[in-house]
Amino acid sequence: MFSNSTPVYSTQQGLHPDLSHYVQRALDNQWQRPIADHTRAAFEHAQRFYQAHGGPLILDAGCGTGRSTRQLAHHHSQACVLGIDRSADRLSRDYSRELGAFPDNALLVRADLVDFWRLAHLAGWQPMRHCLFYPNPYPKASQLKRRWHAHPVFPVLLALGGALELRSNWRIYVEEFAQAIRQAIGQSPHVGTLSLTPESDFISAFEHKYFDSAHTLWQLECQLKPSTQATLEALRATP
């Protein structure tokens, strides 16, 4: 397979100088934006599916077409796997002829991810695993606030807990994410490169395309401690 995906380009050559400011602002202020009714309805549907299935929960955040959700469901057959994405077009693509029937232990949910995370947190969800595979890196320096680790929802993402895994083809994004975790809760995630071969079980078409284009693929892993929520609440209570 030949692919020529363009590498991430940015004039930003290291951690953004304003990263710490935006992380601290998110820690100091709970985001109060009203949650849209359509996301509440989508969350209630996901909650019913999760409650009916039982078992450990895996969140595939920003799942795109849901290929990664399929993979996670196949590899974790006892888990309830939820793939969340806001694009109806991506979620509607039918891969049944290529990949077979959609797994019974998985569900694709169209929702605003920011609001879905907030509702999951309010509902007390505690995923076993939380995956963010190849999010849009927003590589322009002016786009820092759109990266998950500089977004107001970042403390909620951490408070959900579980084994957090991020993959990206932009090293700076992963290193910024790691620094934001260290600043927020004092944990040091593991950051390294993915060891893949042409025979690897790629998590998504994106991952396969980037590998075939000779991109270096980066991975962050962090087992968020059960005390994460208490730590975040304590930080917010500090004058």
Secondary structure as GFF3:
##gff-version 3
##sequence-region A 1 239
A	DSSP	alpha_helix	19	28	.	.	.	ID=ss1
A	DSSP	alpha_helix	37	53	.	.	.	ID=ss2
A	DSSP	beta_strand	57	61	.	.	.	ID=ss3
A	DSSP	alpha_helix	67	75	.	.	.	ID=ss4
A	DSSP	beta_strand	80	85	.	.	.	ID=ss5
A	DSSP	alpha_helix	88	91	.	.	.	ID=ss6
A	DSSP	alpha_helix	96	99	.	.	.	ID=ss7
A	DSSP	beta_strand	106	110	.	.	.	ID=ss8
A	DSSP	alpha_helix	113	122	.	.	.	ID=ss9
A	DSSP	beta_strand	129	133	.	.	.	ID=ss10
A	DSSP	three_ten_helix	141	146	.	.	.	ID=ss11
A	DSSP	three_ten_helix	148	150	.	.	.	ID=ss12
A	DSSP	alpha_helix	154	159	.	.	.	ID=ss13
A	DSSP	beta_strand	162	168	.	.	.	ID=ss14
A	DSSP	alpha_helix	171	185	.	.	.	ID=ss15
A	DSSP	beta_strand	190	193	.	.	.	ID=ss16
A	DSSP	alpha_helix	205	212	.	.	.	ID=ss17
A	DSSP	beta_strand	218	224	.	.	.	ID=ss18
A	DSSP	alpha_helix	228	237	.	.	.	ID=ss19
###
